[in-house]
Amino acid sequence: MLIKKAKSYGFCFGVKRAVEIAEDSKNAVTLGPLIHNPLEIERLSKNYNVKFVNSIDEIDENIKRVIVRTHGIPKNKYKELLEKNVEVIDATCPFVKKPQEIVEKMSKEEYDIVIFGDKNHPEIQGVKSYSVHDRVYVVLDVSELKNLKLRDKIATVAQTTRKISDYLKITNYLIENYKEVRVFNTICNATFENQDAVRELSKEADIMIIVGGKNSSNTKQLFNIAKENAEAYLVESENEIKKEWFEGKKLCGISAGASTPEWLVEKIISKIKDVT
């Protein structure tokens, strides 16, 4: 069995920065999981005593240092956090801060806001909160736009980990149907590079293994791209690898989500070598 890694995969700039912040901070809590990878979260907890809480209500007098997660948090929650008697360390990815700033600015200029992304994702919940009005619409598909009563001034941003081809469907519809549309490409370059690399490798491989958290948006995007061209599996740990997947296969392609550490990728590769 030949094993080949994608040309671009794994930790992006924002995640690497956040993990380094957490390692330097030690003895801190993050508001929500720092990144979407449970095994890396477990490593930070075990080795650096960096744990996470799910709400501000869980931050008591024993907690002195709070890290804001890479995906950011809603504006009102950030303000509430600053009012606590704690040191606040902001690990929000700079590429996530950009759509927050755009939504705030464009809403102040009376643009309706269309956000392409998952309304339940913490990044989008944070971005949406920066609007100064309530004419903010989160959509995943063009069909959702057809039922909206949008005004003629529209600004649109995208979740940083989405596919550009899907975002173009949203923006093209808006441009065709409304007089003034401001389009901001807020999809992260690392997302582009990882997706292009998976697309290229999956055309060559017999089987693709995508490593990452199953709650990670960008990891799921990689998996969806991979399975367009090859048999593909999304795994969080080496324990999920099954020998029968590789029967009759010659080339296994490997990629990993932006929240996936290199040590975990190497564990997966070792397991594949063991079973094949």
ZAMARGU-4260 file (C-alpha; in steps of 0.2 Angstrom, whole numbers, plus 5000, padded with zeros to 4 digits):
<rodrens>
0) 5000/5000/5000 | 5007/5017/4995 | 5002/5031/5006 | 5003/5049/4999 | 4999/5065/5009
5) 4990/5080/5000 | 5001/5094/4995 | 4992/5105/5008 | 4983/5099/5024 | 4982/5101/5042
10) 4984/5116/5054 | 4981/5132/5046 | 4988/5149/5052 | 4974/5153/5064 | 4973/5136/5072
15) 4992/5135/5074 | 4992/5153/5082 | 4978/5148/5094 | 4986/5132/5100 | 5002/5141/5103
20) 4992/5154/5113 | 4985/5140/5123 | 5001/5132/5127 | 5009/5148/5132 | 4994/5153/5143
25) 4993/5137/5153 | 4980/5135/5168 | 4967/5144/5158 | 4950/5140/5151 | 4943/5143/5133
30) 4925/5149/5130 | 4919/5134/5120 | 4932/5122/5112 | 4947/5131/5106 | 4947/5121/5090
35) 4936/5108/5082 | 4947/5093/5086 | 4943/5083/5102 | 4960/5074/5103 | 4970/5090/5102
40) 4958/5098/5115 | 4962/5083/5126 | 4981/5085/5124 | 4980/5104/5129 | 4970/5099/5144
45) 4981/5085/5149 | 4998/5094/5146 | 4994/5112/5149 | 4979/5112/5160 | 4969/5122/5147
50) 4951/5116/5148 | 4935/5123/5141 | 4919/5129/5148 | 4903/5130/5138 | 4896/5147/5145
55) 4901/5162/5154 | 4891/5157/5169 | 4904/5143/5172 | 4918/5156/5174 | 4919/5157/5193
60) 4931/5166/5205 | 4944/5152/5203 | 4946/5155/5185 | 4959/5169/5181 | 4962/5168/5163
65) 4950/5165/5148 | 4954/5162/5130 | 4942/5166/5116 | 4941/5152/5104 | 4947/5153/5086
70) 4930/5154/5079 | 4926/5169/5089 | 4911/5173/5100 | 4896/5184/5099 | 4899/5203/5102
75) 4888/5204/5117 | 4897/5188/5125 | 4914/5196/5122 | 4908/5212/5131 | 4901/5202/5145
80) 4918/5192/5146 | 4927/5209/5147 | 4917/5214/5162 | 4922/5198/5172 | 4937/5199/5184
85) 4948/5189/5172 | 4962/5191/5159 | 4954/5189/5142 | 4966/5182/5129 | 4958/5183/5111
90) 4963/5169/5100 | 4950/5173/5087 | 4957/5169/5070 | 4962/5185/5060 | 4953/5178/5045
95) 4937/5176/5056 | 4938/5194/5063 | 4938/5200/5045 | 4919/5196/5041 | 4915/5202/5059
100) 4922/5219/5054 | 4914/5219/5037 | 4896/5215/5044 | 4898/5229/5057 | 4903/5242/5044
105) 4891/5237/5030 | 4876/5236/5042 | 4880/5253/5048 | 4879/5259/5030 | 4862/5251/5029
110) 4866/5236/5019 | 4856/5220/5021 | 4868/5207/5026 | 4868/5189/5018 | 4880/5177/5026
115) 4884/5161/5017 | 4887/5148/5030 | 4879/5136/5044 | 4868/5146/5056 | 4873/5134/5070
120) 4892/5136/5068 | 4900/5146/5081 | 4909/5157/5068 | 4893/5162/5060 | 4884/5165/5076
125) 4899/5177/5080 | 4899/5186/5063 | 4880/5188/5063 | 4881/5197/5080 | 4891/5211/5073
130) 4877/5218/5063 | 4869/5234/5070 | 4852/5229/5063 | 4842/5213/5062 | 4842/5212/5043
135) 4855/5198/5043 | 4851/5182/5034 | 4861/5166/5035 | 4859/5154/5020 | 4867/5138/5014
140) 4858/5137/4997 | 4851/5148/4983 | 4833/5141/4987 | 4834/5150/5004 | 4837/5167/4996
145) 4821/5166/4985 | 4810/5167/5000 | 4819/5182/5008 | 4812/5200/5006 | 4829/5209/5003
150) 4831/5227/5000 | 4842/5233/4985 | 4858/5236/4995 | 4866/5220/5000 | 4882/5215/5007
155) 4888/5197/5007 | 4901/5187/5017 | 4905/5168/5018 | 4910/5157/5032 | 4929/5155/5031
160) 4929/5136/5028 | 4916/5135/5014 | 4918/5130/4996 | 4921/5144/4984 | 4910/5136/4970
165) 4895/5136/4982 | 4898/5154/4987 | 4898/5159/4969 | 4880/5152/4967 | 4874/5163/4981
170) 4883/5179/4974 | 4878/5176/4956 | 4860/5174/4961 | 4861/5191/4971 | 4870/5200/4957
175) 4857/5194/4945 | 4842/5199/4955 | 4847/5215/4965 | 4854/5232/4960 | 4868/5234/4972
180) 4878/5219/4979 | 4894/5221/4989 | 4903/5204/4988 | 4917/5200/5000 | 4927/5184/4998
185) 4930/5179/5016 | 4935/5161/5013 | 4952/5158/5020 | 4966/5154/5008 | 4971/5139/5018
190) 4954/5132/5014 | 4956/5135/4995 | 4973/5126/4996 | 4968/5111/5006 | 4952/5109/4995
195) 4962/5110/4979 | 4975/5098/4986 | 4962/5085/4991 | 4953/5087/4974 | 4970/5083/4965
200) 4975/5069/4976 | 4958/5060/4976 | 4959/5059/4957 | 4974/5049/4959 | 4971/5038/4974
205) 4960/5022/4976 | 4955/5027/4994 | 4956/5044/5003 | 4957/5045/5022 | 4952/5062/5029
210) 4958/5065/5047 | 4949/5078/5058 | 4935/5082/5070 | 4918/5076/5064 | 4911/5093/5071
215) 4924/5102/5060 | 4916/5111/5045 | 4932/5112/5035 | 4936/5094/5038 | 4918/5089/5032
220) 4921/5100/5016 | 4937/5090/5012 | 4928/5073/5015 | 4914/5079/5003 | 4927/5084/4989
225) 4937/5068/4992 | 4922/5056/4989 | 4918/5064/4973 | 4933/5055/4965 | 4937/5041/4977
230) 4931/5029/4991 | 4933/5041/5006 | 4933/5039/5025 | 4933/5053/5038 | 4941/5048/5054
235) 4945/5056/5071 | 4957/5044/5078 | 4967/5028/5072 | 4955/5017/5081 | 4942/5020/5067
240) 4954/5013/5054 | 4948/4996/5047 | 4958/4984/5037 | 4945/4979/5025 | 4944/4997/5018
245) 4961/4994/5010 | 4958/4977/5002 | 4962/4978/4983 | 4968/4996/4985 | 4986/5002/4979
250) 4986/5020/4983 | 4980/5028/4999 | 4978/5047/4999 | 4979/5057/5016 | 4973/5074/5020
255) 4968/5083/5036 | 4957/5097/5042 | 4963/5114/5048 | 4961/5109/5066 | 4971/5092/5064
260) 4988/5091/5072 | 5003/5083/5063 | 5005/5070/5077 | 4988/5064/5074 | 4990/5062/5055
265) 5006/5052/5059 | 4997/5040/5070 | 4984/5037/5057 | 4997/5033/5044 | 5006/5021/5056
270) 4989/5012/5059 | 4986/5011/5040 | 5004/5003/5038 | 5000/4991/5052 | 4984/4984/5044
275) 4990/4984/5027
</rodrens>
